[in-house]
């Protein structure tokens, strides 16, 4: 028996037990709420970042009363006849703006040097909902960078405590050697012993991190994602599915990641052997270029270049680029 739920005026049939967020994902497009902590592959995730807040204007057919407060769509199940507002509600947009401001209170503004730049969900949220100025008057909390594994560096200053890496270690590895230490404003992700994380699937913590808190030391500061070419490939692996995305710079593979869907979630987790030790084209069976959304900054080098119009009234520009100007004006 399916249920009908209406989100921003669009009705969809879903199975009982479906969350509002996943119902919105069945519709797709701009009405899907953002999610920084929810991860469909990880049980128990969600309900922490509050970026997916929505307004329920009608509870159900049996009880049409609206819910008194905004709810986290990732942890709220749908009811038959429920009506929800996301981008059509000014209240939701304003609340989301406040949530982003809270997430950015301690987050450093180091996007120009962060390896996550270009594929950072917090960067996208900050652009869409962030305020120009912060009202926070106190010093940001800072942490020293630490190596929690031989190939993973933790930059806790950037962490937003989404818990994704903790759930990943809990559910896909044999042992979890890191977690949340302390409480309240002193909470942090850490290990008691440096470089303690050494299991075969620890690299997946890098893929699930929505910001640049967990980084691949073999890729760190090597390049920007928009200067690389993502290619889908696979290999026979006795530990994992062996299906990955290879990131090329010229003819060199400089990074290997799990394949991600449109919501930035890994389709299947991969082992550390595939991620860190197989960085030669000969190690893989190449399937072809990865499809990249035109809205993504990663697409910058993957589509035909369209020359910008030349400002003909600028004599300095015309003189410095005379040859280019003549070529483009003939097009």
N, C-alpha and C positions, 0 to 999 in steps of 0.2 A: 504493500500500500504506500503510494507516494504522497508527498505533501506539497502544497503550493505555497510559495513565498514570493513576495513582491519586493524588489530592491530597486530603489530609484525609478519606480514606475515600470520595471521589467519583471514579468512573472516567469518563474522557473519551477519545474517539478523536481523534487529531491527526495532522497530516501530518509526515513526516520532516523534521527540521531545525527544528521548532518549539521554542522555549525553554520552560522550565518556567513562566515568568511569563505568556507568551501562552497556554499551555495552561490556566493558572488563570483567565485572562480569558475563555476560552471557557466556563468553568463559571460565573464571575461570583460576586457576593456577597462575604461577608466573608473567604473563603479567598484572595482575590487579594492577593498581597504588595504593599506600598506601593513606589513607585518615584519617586525624586527626580531621578535623572539619565537614566534610560532614556526614550526617546521613539520610538515606533514609526515616526514619519515621518522620523526622522533616522538615516541609516546610521552605524554605528560608536558610537552612544550606548550608555550603560550600563556597569556594572562599576565605577563610581567612588564612589557614595554608600554602598553596602552596606546600604541599608535593606531590600532585597528578599531578604535571606538566608533560606534554607530548609534543612531537614534531609532528605537523601535516605536513607531507611531500607532501600531495595532498589534496587540499580543497574539491573537488568534481569532478564529471564527467564533469559538465558544466563549472567549473572554477578550473582547475587542479593546479593553482598556490599554492605553499606552504605558510603556515602562517608565517609571518616574525619573530615571537617570540614564545617561549614556552607558552602553554596555560594551564589553570587549567582544567583538564578533568572533574571535577565534575560540572562545570558551562558552559561547551562548548557542544552544541548539535551536533550530527552527521549529515553529509550530504551524500547523495547517492554517492558512489564511493570514499569516504574519505579514506585516508591512514594515519595511525598513528604509530609512534614509541614510545615505552616505554623503556623496558629493552634492546632493540637492539640499542638504541641511546646513545653514550658516552656523548653527550651534556646533555641529560636528567639526566643521572646518576651523572654527575658533579654538575648540578644545584640542584639536590635533596640533595647532600652532603652539599651544601652551605645552603640550607633551614634548614637542621637538625642542622647545626652549629648555625644558628640564633636561633632556638628553644631552644638550650641548653645554650645560653648566660647567662640567669638568672636562669635556672633550676638547683636546687641543686643536687649534686651527693650523694643522700641519699637512693639509691636503697636498701642497706642492711637493712634499718629500715622502708622502705615504704611499706604500706599494698598493694599497687598496683603491687609490684614486682612479676613477673611471668605471669602477664596478662596485662602488660603495653605496649601500642603501641609505645610510645616514646622510651621505652627501646629496642624494636625490631628494630626501625629505627636507633637508635644510634649504635646498633651492626652491622647493615647492611651497613649504610652509614656514620656513624660518624667518625670524625677525631680523631687521638690519642691525639692531643693537641688543646687547644683553643687559638685563636689569640686575645681574648678579654682581655684588660688590666685594665679595670675598675672594681670596686667592684660590685658584684651581688646585685640586689635589693632584699630586704627581707621584710617579713611581719610577724606580730604576728598571731598565730593561733586563729581563732574565731569560736564560735558555731553559725551557722546560723539557727539551729533548735535544738530541744532537743536531736536528735539522729544523727545529721549531723555536722561534723567539716570541716571547710574550711581552707586549708593550701595554701594560695594564693601564697606563694613562689614557689610552684610547677606548678601553673596554666600557660597554654600557650595561654589563651584567645581564645579558639575555639568557644565560645558562645553556645555550646550545651546545657548547663544547663539552659541558659536564654531562648532558644527556647523551651525547655521542659516545663519550668514553664509557658511560654506564651500559649502553645498549649494544654497541658493536665491537667492544674490546673485552678481553678477558679480565682485566683489572683496571680500576680507575685510580690514578695516583695524584690527581689534582682536583680542586673543588673550590668552594667559596669559603674563605677564611674571614673571621671577624663578623661584625654585625653593623647594620645601619650605614652611616656615611663612611665607615672604615672597612666595609666589605671589599674583598678583592679576590680575583682568581689567582691561585698560586699552588705551588707544591712545597712540601716541607723540605725536600731535598732537590737541589738543582740538577737538571738533566735527568730527572727520574722517569719521564715518559718515554718509553722505548718499545712499545708494542707495534705489531705489524700494521695496524690501522690508525695510528695516532695522527697521521697527516690529514685525515678527514676533518679534524678540528679546524684546520685552516680553511677548508671549503665552506663549512657551515657558519663561520664567523661573519657577521654582517658588516663589520668595520675592519680596521687594520690592526686589531689587537693581537691576533695570532698570524704570524707571517712565515713564509717559506724562506729559510736562510739560504737555500741554493738559488733563489730568484731575487733576493732582497737587493734593491737599488740597481738591478741590471737593466731594466727598461720600463717603459710605460706600456700599459696594455693596448693603447690605441696605436702604438707603433708596431704591434705584433700581428701575426696572422693566425687565427684559430683554425685548426684542422681536426676533424674527427677521425679517430683511429682505434684499432683494437689489436689485441694479441692473446694468445693462449696463455692463461695464467692459472696456476693451481691454487691460488689464494683468493682471487676475486673475479669479477666479471671480465676484467681486462678492457672495458670500454671507456675511453678517455677522450679528452680534448688536448691536443698538442698545440703549444703556442710557439710559433716560429718567429725568429728574427733573421731574415735572410734565409740561409739554409740550415741554421742551427735551431734545435729545440731548446728553448731556454726555460720552459715551464711545462709541467704536466698537471692537469686537474681532472676531477670527475666531470662528467657531462651534466650541465645544469639546464633546468627547464625555464620557462618564461618568467617564473617567480623567483629565480635565483636559487632553487633547491636542487641538490644533487639527485640525479635520477637513480644511480646506484653507487654505493661507496666502493672505493678502490684501495688497494693495499699500498704500503710504502715502497715496495719493490717497483711497482709500475710508476709511482709518483716521483720517486727520487733517483732510482738507479737505471731507468730506461729512457735515456735522453738522446738516442740516435734514431734516425729515420729507419734504419735497417732493423730496428727492434720491433717495428710496428707494421701493420697492414693498414695503409691509408685508405679511408673511405671517401674523403672529399672535404671541401671547405665547410666550416660550420656556418649555419645561417645566423646572421646577426641582425637584430632589429635596427631599422634606420634611425630610431630615436636614441640609440645607444652611442656613446662617444667612441666605442670600440669600432663602430662602422666607418669611422673617418677615413680609413685607408682601404676600404673594401668595396667602394662603389665608384663609378665613373666620376671624375672631377668635373664640376661645372664652374667655369671661370666667373669670378665676380665682376660686375660691371665696373668699368674704369671711369674714374672721375675726370672727365675731359677738361674741366675748368681749372685743374690743378697743374700748372706748367712744370713745377718741380717734379711731380710724379710722372708726367708725360716724358720729360727729358731723361729721367733716370731709367724709365722702363719703355723707351721709345719702341724698341723692337717688339716687345710683348704687347704694347698698346696697338700697334699696327696689325699684329696677328689677330688679336681678339676682336678688333673692330671690323675685320673682314668676315667673321663668323656670322 
